Amino acid sequence: MEHDLAKEPAGEAAPTGRGRSRTTKAFWRRIREPLAQSRFVKNAIASLLAQFVRLVRLTSPLVAGSARFSGGAYAEFEPGIIALWHGQHLLTPAYYPKRKPLVAMVSRSADAELNALMLEKFGIEAVRGSGGRDNARHLDKGGAKALIALKKSLTSGKNVAMIADIPHGTPRDAGLGIVLLARLSGRPLLPVAIATSRRKVLEKSWDKTTINLPFGRSAVTIGAPIFVAADADDAEMERKRQEITTALNAATAEAYRLVDGPR
């Protein structure tokens, strides 16, 4: 028996170095898909994300000059459509007032499911769909249903939140979907940006996703409301698309100016 064991290849008995690395990667590949499909795991991750976002909010006081979602000059424009940029929207649930109804459009992609679950932790209703198409006349079936659901929410008096730019399209350039919602509902677009002084920008991500970090300063900016007439033609829709793009970029720049101070 001892003689047989001595002939066993040493690498099989005790993988080392590169062998261990291959074994670890193979193990991760086997469990990655089941984990991704596990509702329990997704809920656990969403809970952790929600707690982290709350921590950022609690440890990042608003600077002077910040706007507020409730009361003040914006109350008369509610219910409204909160317009946000991809990659700059992650803190919104923590800054939006508690017990104030909000419905948010979330992409139907698998990656966005965590975002939808996190919103639920804040009592925010998620509508799955994509409303940021180049041609508002040709929304896919899911996007059209989502816009109808958002319009019903606005009619019932709830604010809605929607990402303005198109997923994996040109970042910080609004699509026509959000403009179409404003035209259909008659409710104003409210350009909103939230920034923190401590942050990590994922430069390689298509939208330059910003991970906000705790223990800094924060700012909320809200631009002037933008209305879209019910009879707006294609040319007017394009003008409004450009207007919300400009307004959101201005709000974003102002939020960063507030938290970063003079250069």
VEXDREN-2710 file (C-alpha; in Angstrom, 1 decimal):
% VEXDREN-2710
k/r/px/py/pz
1/MET/0.0/0.0/0.0
2/GLU/2.8/2.4/0.9
3/HIS/4.4/1.7/-2.5
4/ASP/1.2/2.5/-4.4
5/LEU/0.7/5.8/-2.5
6/ALA/4.3/6.8/-3.3
7/LYS/3.5/6.6/-7.0
8/GLU/0.6/9.0/-6.8
9/PRO/1.4/12.4/-8.5
10/ALA/2.2/14.9/-5.8
11/GLY/0.1/17.6/-7.6
12/GLU/-3.1/15.6/-7.2
13/ALA/-2.5/15.0/-3.5
14/ALA/-1.8/18.6/-2.6
15/PRO/-2.3/21.3/-5.3
16/THR/-0.2/24.3/-4.8
17/GLY/0.4/27.7/-6.4
18/ARG/-1.2/27.9/-9.9
19/GLY/-3.0/24.6/-9.2
20/ARG/-4.8/26.1/-6.2
21/SER/-5.8/29.1/-8.3
22/ARG/-7.3/26.9/-11.0
23/THR/-9.2/24.9/-8.4
24/THR/-10.6/28.1/-6.8
25/LYS/-11.7/29.5/-10.1
26/ALA/-13.4/26.2/-11.1
27/PHE/-15.2/26.2/-7.7
28/TRP/-16.4/29.8/-8.2
29/ARG/-17.7/29.0/-11.6
30/ARG/-19.7/26.1/-10.3
31/ILE/-21.4/28.2/-7.5
32/ARG/-21.7/31.6/-9.2
33/GLU/-24.8/30.8/-11.2
34/PRO/-26.7/29.2/-8.3
35/LEU/-25.8/32.2/-6.2
36/ALA/-27.0/34.6/-8.9
37/GLN/-30.3/32.8/-9.0
38/SER/-30.8/32.6/-5.3
39/ARG/-33.6/34.9/-4.0
40/PHE/-32.1/34.6/-0.5
41/VAL/-28.7/35.7/-1.6
42/LYS/-30.1/38.6/-3.7
43/ASN/-32.1/39.8/-0.7
44/ALA/-29.1/39.6/1.5
45/ILE/-27.0/41.6/-0.8
46/ALA/-29.8/44.2/-1.4
47/SER/-30.1/44.6/2.4
48/LEU/-26.4/45.2/2.7
49/LEU/-26.5/47.8/-0.1
50/ALA/-29.4/49.5/1.6
51/GLN/-27.6/49.7/4.9
52/PHE/-24.5/51.1/3.2
53/VAL/-26.5/53.8/1.4
54/ARG/-28.1/54.7/4.8
55/LEU/-24.7/55.0/6.4
56/VAL/-23.6/57.4/3.6
57/ARG/-26.7/59.5/4.2
58/LEU/-26.3/59.5/8.0
59/THR/-22.6/60.4/7.9
60/SER/-22.7/63.0/5.1
61/PRO/-24.6/66.1/6.2
62/LEU/-26.1/68.3/3.5
63/VAL/-24.1/71.4/2.7
64/ALA/-25.6/74.9/2.6
65/GLY/-27.4/75.5/-0.7
66/SER/-28.8/72.0/-1.0
67/ALA/-32.4/71.5/-2.2
68/ARG/-35.0/69.3/-0.5
69/PHE/-37.4/66.9/-2.1
70/SER/-40.3/67.9/0.2
71/GLY/-41.9/71.3/0.8
72/GLY/-40.4/74.6/-0.3
73/ALA/-40.5/75.8/-3.9
74/TYR/-41.0/72.3/-5.4
75/ALA/-44.2/71.3/-3.6
76/GLU/-46.4/73.0/-6.2
77/PHE/-44.9/70.8/-9.0
78/GLU/-45.8/67.5/-7.4
79/PRO/-46.5/64.9/-8.5
80/GLY/-43.5/65.2/-10.7
81/ILE/-41.0/63.1/-12.7
82/ILE/-37.6/63.0/-10.9
83/ALA/-35.0/62.7/-13.7
84/LEU/-31.6/61.2/-12.8
85/TRP/-28.5/60.1/-14.6
86/HIS/-27.2/56.5/-14.7
87/GLY/-24.4/56.0/-12.3
88/GLN/-25.3/59.1/-10.3
89/HIS/-28.6/57.8/-8.9
90/LEU/-27.6/55.3/-6.2
91/LEU/-28.2/57.6/-3.2
92/THR/-31.7/58.7/-4.2
93/PRO/-33.6/56.2/-1.9
94/ALA/-31.8/57.4/1.2
95/TYR/-32.4/61.1/0.5
96/TYR/-36.0/60.9/-0.6
97/PRO/-38.4/61.6/2.3
98/LYS/-39.8/58.6/4.2
99/ARG/-43.5/57.9/3.9
100/LYS/-43.7/60.0/0.7
101/PRO/-44.9/57.7/-2.1
102/LEU/-42.4/57.2/-4.9
103/VAL/-42.5/54.8/-7.9
104/ALA/-39.2/54.2/-9.8
105/MET/-38.5/52.7/-13.2
106/VAL/-35.8/50.0/-13.0
107/SER/-34.3/48.2/-16.0
108/ARG/-35.5/44.7/-16.7
109/SER/-31.9/43.5/-16.9
110/ALA/-30.7/40.9/-14.4
111/ASP/-28.1/43.3/-13.1
112/ALA/-30.8/45.8/-12.1
113/GLU/-32.8/43.3/-10.0
114/LEU/-30.6/44.2/-7.0
115/ASN/-31.5/47.8/-7.5
116/ALA/-35.2/46.9/-7.5
117/LEU/-34.8/44.9/-4.3
118/MET/-32.9/47.7/-2.6
119/LEU/-35.6/50.1/-3.5
120/GLU/-38.1/47.9/-1.7
121/LYS/-36.0/48.2/1.5
122/PHE/-36.9/51.9/1.4
123/GLY/-40.5/51.4/0.7
124/ILE/-40.2/52.5/-2.9
125/GLU/-42.2/50.7/-5.6
126/ALA/-40.2/49.5/-8.6
127/VAL/-41.6/49.3/-12.1
128/ARG/-39.5/47.1/-14.4
129/GLY/-38.9/48.4/-17.9
130/SER/-36.7/50.7/-20.0
131/GLY/-38.0/54.0/-21.2
132/GLY/-34.9/55.6/-22.6
133/ARG/-35.2/54.8/-26.3
134/ASP/-34.0/57.0/-29.2
135/ASN/-37.4/56.7/-30.9
136/ALA/-40.3/57.2/-28.4
137/ARG/-42.7/56.0/-31.1
138/HIS/-41.2/52.6/-31.0
139/LEU/-40.8/51.6/-27.4
140/ASP/-40.7/47.9/-26.8
141/LYS/-43.6/46.2/-25.2
142/GLY/-42.0/46.2/-21.7
143/GLY/-41.0/49.9/-21.9
144/ALA/-44.5/50.9/-23.0
145/LYS/-46.1/49.0/-20.1
146/ALA/-43.7/50.6/-17.7
147/LEU/-44.6/54.1/-19.0
148/ILE/-48.3/53.4/-18.6
149/ALA/-47.7/52.2/-15.1
150/LEU/-45.7/55.4/-14.3
151/LYS/-48.4/57.6/-15.8
152/LYS/-51.0/55.9/-13.6
153/SER/-48.8/56.5/-10.6
154/LEU/-48.5/60.2/-11.4
155/THR/-52.3/60.4/-11.9
156/SER/-52.8/58.9/-8.4
157/GLY/-50.6/61.6/-6.9
158/LYS/-47.3/59.8/-6.5
159/ASN/-43.9/61.1/-7.6
160/VAL/-42.0/58.9/-10.0
161/ALA/-38.2/58.6/-10.6
162/MET/-36.7/57.7/-14.0
163/ILE/-33.2/57.4/-15.3
164/ALA/-33.0/59.8/-18.3
165/ASP/-30.1/58.3/-20.3
166/ILE/-30.3/55.1/-22.3
167/PRO/-28.6/52.0/-20.7
168/HIS/-25.3/51.4/-22.4
169/GLY/-25.9/54.3/-24.8
170/THR/-24.4/57.7/-24.6
171/PRO/-24.0/58.6/-20.9
172/ARG/-25.6/61.8/-19.7
173/ASP/-27.6/62.3/-22.9
174/ALA/-31.3/61.9/-22.3
175/GLY/-33.4/59.5/-24.3
176/LEU/-36.9/60.4/-25.5
177/GLY/-38.7/58.0/-23.2
178/ILE/-38.7/60.3/-20.2
179/VAL/-39.8/63.2/-22.4
180/LEU/-42.7/61.0/-23.6
181/LEU/-43.8/60.3/-20.0
182/ALA/-43.9/64.1/-19.4
183/ARG/-46.0/64.6/-22.5
184/LEU/-48.4/61.8/-21.7
185/SER/-48.9/62.7/-18.0
186/GLY/-48.7/66.5/-18.2
187/ARG/-46.4/66.5/-15.2
188/PRO/-43.1/68.3/-15.0
189/LEU/-39.6/66.8/-15.3
190/LEU/-37.5/67.7/-12.2
191/PRO/-33.7/67.4/-12.9
192/VAL/-32.1/66.0/-9.8
193/ALA/-28.5/65.3/-8.8
194/ILE/-27.0/64.0/-5.6
195/ALA/-23.2/64.2/-4.9
196/THR/-20.9/63.5/-2.0
197/SER/-17.4/64.8/-1.3
198/ARG/-16.1/61.3/-0.7
199/ARG/-16.6/59.0/-3.7
200/LYS/-15.0/56.5/-6.0
201/VAL/-15.7/56.8/-9.7
202/LEU/-15.6/53.6/-11.7
203/GLU/-13.8/55.1/-14.7
204/LYS/-14.0/51.9/-16.8
205/SER/-17.8/51.6/-16.5
206/TRP/-19.8/53.0/-19.4
207/ASP/-21.6/55.6/-17.3
208/LYS/-18.7/56.4/-14.9
209/THR/-20.7/54.9/-12.0
210/THR/-20.0/56.8/-8.8
211/ILE/-19.8/54.9/-5.5
212/ASN/-20.6/57.3/-2.8
213/LEU/-18.6/56.9/0.4
214/PRO/-19.5/57.8/4.0
215/PHE/-18.0/60.5/6.3
216/GLY/-18.0/63.4/4.0
217/ARG/-20.4/66.1/2.8
218/SER/-23.4/65.7/0.5
219/ALA/-25.6/67.9/-1.7
220/VAL/-28.9/67.7/-3.5
221/THR/-29.7/69.9/-6.4
222/ILE/-33.0/70.2/-8.3
223/GLY/-33.2/72.2/-11.5
224/ALA/-36.2/74.2/-12.8
225/PRO/-39.2/72.1/-13.8
226/ILE/-39.6/71.3/-17.5
227/PHE/-43.0/70.8/-19.0
228/VAL/-43.8/69.1/-22.2
229/ALA/-47.0/70.1/-24.1
230/ALA/-49.5/67.3/-24.8
231/ASP/-49.4/68.2/-28.5
232/ALA/-45.6/68.4/-28.8
233/ASP/-44.5/67.3/-32.2
234/ASP/-41.2/65.4/-33.0
235/ALA/-39.2/68.7/-33.3
236/GLU/-40.5/69.9/-29.9
237/MET/-39.8/66.5/-28.3
238/GLU/-36.2/66.7/-29.5
239/ARG/-35.9/70.3/-28.1
240/LYS/-37.2/69.0/-24.7
241/ARG/-34.9/66.1/-24.8
242/GLN/-32.0/68.5/-25.3
243/GLU/-33.4/70.8/-22.5
244/ILE/-33.5/68.0/-19.9
245/THR/-30.0/66.9/-20.9
246/THR/-28.7/70.3/-20.4
247/ALA/-30.6/70.8/-17.1
248/LEU/-29.5/67.5/-15.7
249/ASN/-25.8/68.2/-16.5
250/ALA/-26.1/71.6/-14.9
251/ALA/-27.7/70.1/-11.8
252/THR/-24.9/67.5/-11.6
253/ALA/-22.2/70.1/-12.0
254/GLU/-23.8/72.3/-9.3
255/ALA/-24.0/69.3/-6.8
256/TYR/-20.3/68.6/-7.2
257/ARG/-19.5/72.2/-6.9
258/LEU/-21.4/72.4/-3.6
259/VAL/-19.6/69.4/-2.1
260/ASP/-16.1/70.0/-3.5
261/GLY/-16.0/73.8/-2.8
262/PRO/-14.0/76.3/-4.9
263/ARG/-11.2/74.8/-6.9
END
